[in-house]
Amino acid sequence: MSTTSVTWWGHSTVWLADSGVTLLTDPLLTGRLAHLRRMAGPAPVLPGAPDAVLLSHLHADHFHVASLKAVPGSPALIVPRGAGAFTARALGRAAAGRIVELAPGEETAISGVRVRAVPARHDGGRGPWSRERAAAIGFIVEGAARTWFAGDTGLFDEMTGIGPLDLALIPVGGWGPTLGSHGHLDAVDGAEALRRVKASWAVPVHYGTFWPVGFGRVRRHMFDDPGARFAEQAVRTSPDTRVRVLAHGETLTVENNL
């Protein structure tokens, strides 16, 4: 019997441990990003240096340069194909040798654990002020468990080919009312994504952490509710899946039968 553990540090930041390998996803370790403030959970406390950092796309709330510079150690940096040059410029020459670019269908190995890029339906640009672009991706991590980190995505047809899974980390919200549905999942669409990938366990992420300044007293349901709503929807769409709604900093450990 082996175990896989996942600790959610808010937004899309997850510490994933599998087969002795530690992976950190889309680290956002700050208390504030532009007009967004961390309004839920403690500041992330990483247990050490990860073996690799998985970066799903170039948006600043997923590819946060200051947070990446604060990650301890010298982890591999697994980024969308086409994002390598930007990553090297942003993090400095010393990081260049640690960059691994992946397109959907390509994979790399981190100490025996396979990391494969899969599609995502999401804008791949750095932002409206930047010419930097690289297609957004998600990741399948295959060690003792088969885990999908979706990054940031809307629904897409190829999702049915991603499963079956042991664990799915599914974005179910965002940080404001203007995000819209294009390229994002809400609780209902997140449950549909779960139905398509057929996971034994699911954890909702990408909600409830960063709020626009001034939203602390209004529209709280947009930030507080998506995780629980996703769990409720999943009971209907994926009754065989166990959903765990984690608090910020909480860990889920899944036993794997080898």
N, C-alpha and C positions, 0 to 999 in steps of 0.2 A: 504494500500500500504506500502510495506517495501522495503528496499534497501540493496544491497550487493555491497561492494566496494573492489577494488583490486588496490594496488599500486605496481608498478614494480620498484625494486631497482637494477636492473641489474642481469645478469646471471640467476640463478634460484631463486633469493631472491624476494619473494612476501609477502606483508602484506595484508591479506585477512580479511575483517570484515563482519560478517554475524550474524544477530539476537543478537547483543550485545556481540558476542564472537570474539576475535581477534586471528588470527593464522599467524605464520611466517614460511615460507618455506625455507629450505636449506640456512640458512643465511651465506653469504659471505660478510663481512663488511669491509674487509681490502682493501688497495690500491695495494697490491702486494701478489702474491702467487707463490713461487718458481720462474720460469722463466716467469710468467705471470704478466702483469701490468694492472691496471684499466685505460683504455684509453677513456672511454666514461661515461658521467654522473657524478653527484656529489656523494660524499661519502654518504652512506645511513644514514638517520636520522630517527630513529624509534620514533614513536609518544608516546611510553610508553612501558610498559611490556606486552608482548603477553600472552594470556591464555595458548597457547601451541605452540610448535615448531614441524613442520613436517619435518622429515629427510628421504629422499628417498633412499639413499644408502651411502656407506662408502667412496667413492672417496673424496679426500681432497677438491675439489672445490664445494662439496655439504655438506660434513660433515667436517666443518672447525673448529677445536677445539678452536683456539683463538677467533674466531667470536662467537662461542657458549658461551664461558666464558664472553663475553662482552654483551650478551643479558641481559637486566635488568629484575628484578623480579625473580620469581621461577616458570617458566612455566613448564607444562607437556612436556616431551620429547618423541615424538611418533616415534619409530624407527622400521626398519625391524626386524622380529623375528630372533633371533640369534645375534643381535647387542647389546644387553643389557649389557653384561659383558664388552665389549670394551667401550661402552658409559660411564659406571661407572668408569672405570679406567682412561679414558681420562678427565673426568670432575670432578672427585673427589667423595668422599663418600657422600657428601651432596646432590649430584644429583641423587643418586641411587634410592631414594624413588619416584622420579618424572618420572621414565622411564616406558614407556608402549611399549611393543613389539607387533607387528601385522604381521601376514602373510596374503596373499591374501584371501579375504573372511571374515576376522576377523575385528571387529570394536570396537570403544570405544566412549564414550560420553564426550564432553567438555561443561559443563553448558547447556546441552540440544541440542547442535549441534553434530550430528553424524559424526565421521571420520572413514571411512572404507578403508582398504588397498585393492588395486587391482594390478594385475600383471604388470610387466614392463620387457621389453627385453633389458637387459643391464648387463654388468659384475658387480657382487656384491662384488668383493674383495676390500680391502683397497688400494692395489697397488702391483706392482711386488716385492716390498721389504717386504711385510707383509703376514702373514698367516691368518689374520683376514678376514672372509668372512660372508656375510649374503645376501640373495637374494634381489636384488633391487625391489622396489615397487613404485607404484603411490598411490594417495589418492583420494577418493571421499568425499567431504565435503557436508553434507546435513543439511541445516538450512532453511532459507527462499528460498534459491536457491540451486541448485544441481551443484556443481563445481568439475571439475576434474583437479587436479594438477598432471601432468604426470611424474614429476621428470626428469629422463633421460631415454630414451627408443628408440628402433626401433619399426617398425610395428610388430604387432602380431595378430593372428586370434581372440583372445578373446576381442579385442577392440570393436567389434560390440555389445558386451553385456554390455559395460560400459554406453552407452547412453540410452535414450536421456538426454541431459544436458541443463542447463541454461547457463553455462559458462565453457569454456575449456581453460586451460593455457598450451600451447603446445610448447615444445622445437623445435626450427627450425634451430639451428646452433651449434656452438661450439667455440673453441678458437684456431683452427689451421688446416692446410691442412692435417695433418697426422691422424686425428681422424677416417676418413673412414666412411663407412655407417653402419658397424655392430654395432648394439646397439645404434644408433643415428638416429635422423630425420633431414633431410634438409628441405628446403622450400617446395619442391614437395611432399616428404613423409609426412611432417607435414599436408599439405592440404588433403592428403589421409586419415591420421588419423582423421582429422576433419570430413571428409565425413562419416567415420565409426561410430563416436560417436554421430553425429547429435546434435550439440550444437546451441543454439540460439545466443550466443556471443562467440567470441574467441579472445584471446590475445596471440601473439607470445612472447616467452621468450627464455632464454639460447642462446643469440647471442649478438655480438657487444660490450661486456663490457670489457672482459679481452683478451689482445693480447700478444703473445710471444714477448719478447724483440727484437727489430729490425724490427718488422713488421709494424711500423707506416707509412713507406713510400712505402710499397709494398703490393700488394694483398688486398687493402682496401675493395674491393668489397666483400671479404669473410666475413667481419665483419659488414660492413655498410648495405648490401643489403638484408639479409635473411628475415627480418620482412616484408618489402615491397613486396618481391617476394612471400612470403607466402600469403599475402593479395590478390595479383593478382591471384595466383593459386586458392585460395578459392572461388573467384567469379565464377570460372568455375566448381569446384567440389561441392561446397556447397552454391548455390546462395541464399538460405534462411538464411544463417548465417551472422550476422553482425560482422565484424572483426575490432578491434581497435588496431592499432600499437601505443603502448605507448612509450613516451620518458622516459628516466631514471628519476624516482621520480614522474612520472605522475600517476594520479588516474583515473580509470574508475568506475563509479557508475551505477549499473544496477537496475532498478525498478522491483520488483517482485509483481505479482498480486496474493494475497492470497485469 
